[in-house]
């Protein structure tokens, strides 16, 4: 291998290593419309400090209803139900309870691999447009836990670069 190619390879490896070390759980779509369906696709770029992910938990925020998680081959799926803070109209029905947390477990996502966990939802009209809706996530690994639960204080800007454990969020857009 020529010397210049060797250095380019080393630089590329350094950049990839640095960028994956700072990677967080994120949502594929960065914007969603209130009063409409939303497919929340959680991107999982790594495990916990080199350890494989074995459990992935997502807390469903208030105002998100009609939650249907997508099963994953090799993983167990649990949809934990509870009461909503208020009632919601959904296709002519009044909903007062529904899925509040989704848990995938029993599988194994090695640190070197990437995967996605998907939940189909509906974002109610009561959510505030031009704000960010956060989905706290707990990623359990063979060794260790990463809690992606930091939510900025209401009225403050989105996560700064100082947040080490930001909850994934989606910007809410008004109905057209």
N, C-alpha and C positions, 0 to 999 in steps of 0.2 A: 504494500500500500504506500503510495507517495506520501511524503511528510505533510503536505498541505491537506490531503484528504484525511489523514490521521487527526490533525488538529480540528478540522471541521466536524469530524465524528465526535471528538471529545467535547467540543462546544455544544453540539446538538444534545448530547447526553446530559450535560450539565443543565441546559435550559429545560429539558423535559423533566429532569429530577426536581429542579427548583419549582417548576409550575405545578407538578402533581403534589408536592408536599403542602402547598397552600390551597389545594383544591378542597371545596366544600360540597356538601349535598346541595343540589340546585334543582330548580324546576325548568323543564325544557322550554315552555312558553313563558315569557317574561310579562305578558299582558293578557288580561281576560276581561270580558264584558259582563257586567252585573245583569241579573235577570236572564241568564243564558247558561247552557251547559258548559262545563269546563273539564277537560281531561288533564288531570295533574300527573305529569310524568316526572318522577323523581330520579335524577341521574346520580348514580353512586360510582364515583371515580376511583375509590380505593377503600381499603379496610381501615383498621385502627393500628397505626404505627407498624405496618407490615403484617398484621394478623388478619385472618379471613373474617368476613362478616357472616354471622350465623343467625341474626335476628334484626328485623327492620320494623320500627314502630312509627306511625304517623298519627299525630293528634289532629283531629278535624276541628277547625275553628268554627265559632258560632256564625250562622248565616250561610254555611255550606251544607246542603242537604242532598238527598237522593244519591247517597254515596254507594258506589259499586266498585269494589276493588277487583283488579284483574288477577286471577290465579297465576302462579308461576310453577312450572314443572319442577319437581323436587323440593318444593317448599309447602309448608302448611299455611293456611290462611285463616285468620280470625277477624271478624268484624264485631267490635264491642259496641253495643248499643247503650244509649242513655237518653235522658230528657234534654230537650232544647230549652234555652232561657225563655223563649217565646214560641208562639205557634207560627207556622208558615203555610201559605196556600201554595199547593203544587198540583197542577192538573185537576183542579176542582176539589181537591181533598185538603183538609186541614191536618198538617203534620205537627205533632208535639214532641216526638222522639224519633231517633234514628241513629245511624252509625256515628260514634264520637271518636273512635280510634280504630286504626287498622294495623294488624300485626302479621308479618310474614316471619316464619320461623322454621327450623328444621333443615334448612338448606345450607349451602356453603358457597360463598362468593369469595374466591381467593383475592388477596390484595392486588395482585398483578392484573386482574380482570376488571372490566367495567360492566355495569348492568343498569337496568331501569326497573322501577316499581311503579305501577300505574293504577290510578283511581279515577273513575268517571264520577263527576259531581254536577251539581247545579248551584250556581251562585245567586242567592236571593236578591230581590229588589232592595231590601233593607241595608245592604252593604253600601258603604260610602265610596262614591267614585273618586278617582284621582288620589287614592290612598293605596298602601300596600297591605295585602292580606298575607299573614305568615302561617305556615304549617310547621310547628315544632316536630322534630324528628329525633329519635334515639336509635343509634346504630350500635348494636351489641356485637362484639367480636369474640373469637376464641380466647383472646387475651386483651381485655380492656373494653371500654365503652366510649363512644363519642356522642356527646349530647349537643345536637344542632338546635338549640332552643333560645338563643339570644334574640330578643325582639327589641328594636329601638323604642324608646319612650314615645308615647303619643305626641304628635306635633313636631317631633325631631325628624331630621333627614333620615334617609335609608342608612343601612349599616355603613359605618366607616371602615377603613382598612384596619382599625384597631380591634375589631370584633374577631375573636378566635373561633367562636362557635355560632355563627349566624344561622338562624332558622331560615329555610328557603321561603321566598316570598314571591308573590305575583302582583303586579300593579293592576288595580281595578279601573276599568274604563267605563264611562257612562254608556247607557243604552243609546244606540244610534237614533 
